Amino acid sequence: MSQEIHTPITAEEIGHEFEGHAPTANVSDYAIEDWITLVVFWLMAGCVFLQFFTRYVLNDSYAWTEEIAINCLIAVVFLGSAMCVRMSRHIQVDVFYHYMPVGLARVLATFVDIVRISFFAYGCTLMWRYVDIVADEQMVTIELPRNIVFYSVLAAFVLMLLRAVIVFIANIRRGYSVLERPEEFQTVEG
């Protein structure tokens, strides 16, 4: 067992760490769901701030801000899931793959990809049926159709399905997935 070595560092040395060049952002790394999620997130943040301001500063809160913020949160969660599928960032257990023979690990990883695609296809089917059932409902506090929220979830499931198929094809072409070689998918910062 190795012993940790802690090197003393001064506040001035810490301050100099911030003098380096900031990493450049590459806009091509982002997909359409990233940008939509960002917009919906800031809409949600604006509603939460407005709710806080009207409740605690004006002492007369707008009821609609809470409902809109909750619906935005639903959209952010599901669109964020599409981002995670695209980047293979969902929670997964990959420790077993280190102890399996390579061929068995490849078969199991392919099976996991197929199950994931099947799950998202089934989720699309369920959401399509659900949207049809509640198509005429209105939001409680504002005159908007409730199916706006459900269509965003349906769109997110469709995106997750498409992204899962794309990831599956990439895994087949590459010959391994994130489950088999997680170190290949690590990004290096700065």
Phi, psi and chi 1 to 4 in degrees:
 res  aa     phi    psi   chi1   chi2   chi3   chi4
   1 MET       -  129.2 -173.3  168.8  172.3      -
   2 SER   -86.0  149.5   64.4      -      -      -
   3 GLN   -94.3  138.0 -179.0 -178.5    5.6      -
   4 GLU   -73.4  138.9  -72.9 -173.2   38.1      -
   5 ILE  -114.5  121.5  -59.5  172.0      -      -
   6 HIS  -105.8  116.3  -63.9  -79.9      -      -
   7 THR   -91.3  125.8  -52.2      -      -      -
   8 PRO   -64.2  142.8   -9.7   17.8      -      -
   9 ILE  -138.2  140.7 -172.9  166.4      -      -
  10 THR   -89.1  164.6   65.7      -      -      -
  11 ALA   -63.4  -35.0      -      -      -      -
  12 GLU   -65.5  -39.5 -174.3  174.2  -44.0      -
  13 GLU   -66.1  -37.6  -70.3  171.5  -36.6      -
  14 ILE   -64.2  -42.7  -67.9  172.6      -      -
  15 GLY   -60.6  -34.4      -      -      -      -
  16 HIS   -72.1  -18.8  -72.8  -64.7      -      -
  17 GLU   -63.6  -25.4  -71.7  -65.3  -40.8      -
  18 PHE   -87.6   -1.2  -64.0  103.0      -      -
  19 GLU   -83.6  -12.1  -68.1  175.9   -1.4      -
  20 GLY   -68.0  172.1      -      -      -      -
  21 HIS   -77.2  136.6  -63.7  -73.1      -      -
  22 ALA   -71.6  142.7      -      -      -      -
  23 PRO   -64.5  145.5   19.5  -26.3      -      -
  24 THR   -83.7  141.0   56.4      -      -      -
  25 ALA   -85.1  138.6      -      -      -      -
  26 ASN  -108.3  106.1 -172.8   -0.8      -      -
  27 VAL   -64.8  -25.1  177.2      -      -      -
  28 SER   -70.2  -12.7   65.7      -      -      -
  29 ASP   -73.8  -12.5  -68.9  -19.8      -      -
  30 TYR  -104.2  145.8  -58.6  103.0      -      -
  31 ALA  -109.1  177.8      -      -      -      -
  32 ILE   -59.6  -39.0 -173.8   69.6      -      -
  33 GLU   -66.5  -27.5   62.5  -94.7   27.1      -
  34 ASP   -64.4  -45.7  -60.3  -25.6      -      -
  35 TRP   -69.8  -40.7  -61.2  109.4      -      -
  36 ILE   -64.3  -42.8  -65.7  169.9      -      -
  37 THR   -62.2  -39.6  -55.3      -      -      -
  38 LEU   -62.0  -44.6 -178.7   68.0      -      -
  39 VAL   -63.7  -46.1  168.6      -      -      -
  40 VAL   -65.7  -37.5  174.9      -      -      -
  41 PHE   -60.2  -45.4  172.4   80.2      -      -
  42 TRP   -71.1  -29.6  -78.8  110.1      -      -
  43 LEU   -63.7  -44.0  178.1   64.2      -      -
  44 MET   -62.3  -45.1  178.1 -174.1   70.5      -
  45 ALA   -61.7  -39.6      -      -      -      -
  46 GLY   -63.6  -40.6      -      -      -      -
  47 CYS   -65.3  -41.5  -74.6      -      -      -
  48 VAL   -64.6  -42.7  169.5      -      -      -
  49 PHE   -63.7  -43.5  174.8   76.9      -      -
  50 LEU   -62.4  -40.2 -174.7   59.9      -      -
  51 GLN   -61.0  -47.0  173.3   72.5   10.1      -
  52 PHE   -61.2  -47.3  175.5   82.8      -      -
  53 PHE   -62.7  -47.1 -178.0   77.7      -      -
  54 THR   -70.4  -32.0   56.9      -      -      -
  55 ARG   -76.0  -47.9  178.4  178.0  -71.1  171.2
  56 TYR   -97.9  -22.3  -64.4  109.7      -      -
  57 VAL   -98.2  -49.3  175.7      -      -      -
  58 LEU   -88.7  -13.2  -58.7  178.8      -      -
  59 ASN    58.6   30.9 -156.0   20.7      -      -
  60 ASP  -154.2   87.0 -177.0   26.3      -      -
  61 SER   -78.6  150.5   66.1      -      -      -
  62 TYR   -85.6  122.4  -64.9  142.5      -      -
  63 ALA   -70.0  -31.5      -      -      -      -
  64 TRP   -67.5  -24.7   59.9  -92.5      -      -
  65 THR   -64.1  -35.9   55.5      -      -      -
  66 GLU   -67.6  -43.6 -175.1  173.4   -8.0      -
  67 GLU   -65.2  -42.1 -175.8  174.5   22.0      -
  68 ILE   -65.2  -41.8  -62.9  -62.3      -      -
  69 ALA   -63.2  -41.3      -      -      -      -
  70 ILE   -63.9  -43.6  -70.5  169.1      -      -
  71 ASN   -66.5  -35.8  -68.4  -31.2      -      -
  72 CYS   -65.4  -39.0  -73.2      -      -      -
  73 LEU   -62.0  -40.4  179.0   60.8      -      -
  74 ILE   -59.8  -46.4  -67.9  168.0      -      -
  75 ALA   -64.0  -41.4      -      -      -      -
  76 VAL   -62.6  -42.3  165.3      -      -      -
  77 VAL   -62.7  -48.5  165.1      -      -      -
  78 PHE   -74.4  -38.1  -77.5   96.5      -      -
  79 LEU   -68.2  -35.0  -70.7  170.2      -      -
  80 GLY   -63.2  -33.8      -      -      -      -
  81 SER   -64.5  -37.3  -70.2      -      -      -
  82 ALA   -63.1  -38.1      -      -      -      -
  83 MET   -62.4  -43.1  -67.3  165.7   40.5      -
  84 CYS   -64.3  -37.8  -71.3      -      -      -
  85 VAL   -64.3  -45.7  170.8      -      -      -
  86 ARG   -59.2  -39.3 -176.0 -173.8   83.7 -117.8
  87 MET   -96.0    3.6  -61.1  169.4   62.8      -
  88 SER    54.2   49.3  -64.2      -      -      -
  89 ARG  -111.9    8.2  -66.0  -69.0 -171.9 -144.2
  90 HIS   -69.6  157.5  -85.8  121.6      -      -
  91 ILE   -62.0  133.7  -65.2  172.2      -      -
  92 GLN  -151.3  155.0   50.5 -152.7    7.0      -
  93 VAL  -104.9  112.0  178.4      -      -      -
  94 ASP  -113.9    1.0   56.4   12.2      -      -
  95 VAL   -64.6  -34.2   70.0      -      -      -
  96 PHE   -63.4  -31.1  -59.9  117.1      -      -
  97 TYR   -67.7  -23.4  -67.8   85.4      -      -
  98 HIS   -73.4  -21.9  -63.2  -68.8      -      -
  99 TYR  -104.4   -1.0  -60.8  106.9      -      -
 100 MET   -94.8  155.7  -71.3 -178.4 -169.2      -
 101 PRO   -62.9  150.2  -17.8   26.1      -      -
 102 VAL   -57.4  -43.1  173.2      -      -      -
 103 GLY   -64.1  -42.5      -      -      -      -
 104 LEU   -66.6  -39.5  179.3   60.8      -      -
 105 ALA   -62.1  -40.1      -      -      -      -
 106 ARG   -64.7  -42.7 -179.1   70.6  -98.3 -178.3
 107 VAL   -64.9  -45.1  167.8      -      -      -
 108 LEU   -65.3  -40.6 -172.3   57.9      -      -
 109 ALA   -64.7  -38.2      -      -      -      -
 110 THR   -65.4  -41.4  -58.4      -      -      -
 111 PHE   -60.2  -42.9  175.8   72.3      -      -
 112 VAL   -61.3  -41.8  167.9      -      -      -
 113 ASP   -61.5  -42.1  -76.7  -17.5      -      -
 114 ILE   -67.2  -40.8  -68.3  168.5      -      -
 115 VAL   -63.5  -41.4  168.2      -      -      -
 116 ARG   -62.0  -45.3  177.3  178.9   23.4 -150.0
 117 ILE   -61.5  -43.4  -69.9  168.3      -      -
 118 SER   -62.1  -41.9  -58.3      -      -      -
 119 PHE   -61.7  -45.8  173.7   78.7      -      -
 120 PHE   -68.2  -34.9  -67.8  137.4      -      -
 121 ALA   -64.6  -41.9      -      -      -      -
 122 TYR   -66.2  -39.6 -175.5   60.8      -      -
 123 GLY   -61.0  -39.1      -      -      -      -
 124 CYS   -62.1  -43.9  -71.0      -      -      -
 125 THR   -62.0  -46.4  -55.8      -      -      -
 126 LEU   -63.3  -43.1  -71.5  178.8      -      -
 127 MET   -67.1  -37.2  -82.8  -49.3  -60.1      -
 128 TRP   -61.0  -44.6 -180.0 -101.5      -      -
 129 ARG   -66.1  -39.9  -70.7  174.0   56.7 -161.8
 130 TYR   -66.7  -42.9 -172.5   70.9      -      -
 131 VAL   -60.0  -38.5  166.3      -      -      -
 132 ASP   -65.5  -37.5 -172.4   44.5      -      -
 133 ILE   -68.6  -42.4  -68.7  168.5      -      -
 134 VAL  -104.5   25.5  -63.3      -      -      -
 135 ALA   -60.3  -30.1      -      -      -      -
 136 ASP   -97.9    1.6  -62.4  -32.4      -      -
 137 GLU   -72.1  147.7  -74.1 -173.1   15.5      -
 138 GLN  -110.4  156.2  -66.9  -72.9  -45.0      -
 139 MET   -66.1  157.7  -68.2 -173.6 -173.3      -
 140 VAL   -73.5  -45.9  175.6      -      -      -
 141 THR  -103.0   -8.1   58.4      -      -      -
 142 ILE  -142.9  146.6 -167.3  164.1      -      -
 143 GLU   -79.6   69.6  -67.8  -80.1  -28.9      -
 144 LEU  -131.6  148.0  -74.4  174.5      -      -
 145 PRO   -70.3  137.2   19.7  -26.2      -      -
 146 ARG   -68.9  -21.9 -176.7  107.7  171.7   99.4
 147 ASN   -68.9  -10.0   61.8   11.0      -      -
 148 ILE   -57.1  -44.9  -67.5  170.6      -      -
 149 VAL   -65.5  -45.6  179.0      -      -      -
 150 PHE   -69.4  -32.9  -58.1  125.7      -      -
 151 TYR   -67.6  -33.9  -84.4  122.2      -      -
 152 SER   -66.5  -37.3   72.0      -      -      -
 153 VAL   -68.1  -42.0  173.9      -      -      -
 154 LEU   -60.3  -45.7  174.6   60.4      -      -
 155 ALA   -60.5  -39.1      -      -      -      -
 156 ALA   -65.5  -40.7      -      -      -      -
 157 PHE   -64.1  -40.0  -94.7  106.4      -      -
 158 VAL   -63.3  -43.4  169.7      -      -      -
 159 LEU   -61.9  -42.9  -94.0  171.3      -      -
 160 MET   -61.6  -40.3  -74.6 -173.8  -88.8      -
 161 LEU   -62.8  -48.5  174.9   61.1      -      -
 162 LEU   -61.8  -44.2  -66.8  173.9      -      -
 163 ARG   -65.0  -37.6  -64.3  -60.6 -175.1 -171.4
 164 ALA   -65.3  -38.6      -      -      -      -
 165 VAL   -65.6  -42.9  169.1      -      -      -
 166 ILE   -62.7  -43.4  -68.6  167.6      -      -
 167 VAL   -63.5  -42.1  166.6      -      -      -
 168 PHE   -59.6  -47.0  173.3   67.5      -      -
 169 ILE   -62.6  -42.4  -68.0  168.3      -      -
 170 ALA   -63.2  -39.8      -      -      -      -
 171 ASN   -64.3  -40.0  -70.3  -16.7      -      -
 172 ILE   -64.4  -46.4  -65.7  -64.4      -      -
 173 ARG   -64.4  -40.7  -73.3 -177.8  179.3  161.3
 174 ARG   -73.0  -33.7 -169.8 -177.8  -46.4  109.3
 175 GLY    93.8    2.6      -      -      -      -
 176 TYR  -160.4  161.9   60.4   88.8      -      -
 177 SER  -121.6 -179.9   72.4      -      -      -
 178 VAL   -63.4  -28.1   68.7      -      -      -
 179 LEU   -66.3  -38.1  -67.1  169.2      -      -
 180 GLU   -81.5  -38.5  -60.7  162.6  -85.5      -
 181 ARG  -136.6   73.7  -63.8 -172.7 -163.6  168.6
 182 PRO   -62.5  -27.1   17.8  -26.2      -      -
 183 GLU   -64.7  -26.6   66.1  -82.9   -3.5      -
 184 GLU   -71.1  -17.0  -63.2  -70.0  -31.4      -
 185 PHE  -105.1    4.5  -67.4   82.6      -      -
 186 GLN   -76.7  136.7  -60.5  -63.3  -40.2      -
 187 THR   -99.3  142.4   56.6      -      -      -
 188 VAL  -100.1  125.2  178.9      -      -      -
 189 GLU   -83.7  142.2  -60.9  -82.8  -26.7      -
 190 GLY    55.5      -      -      -      -      -
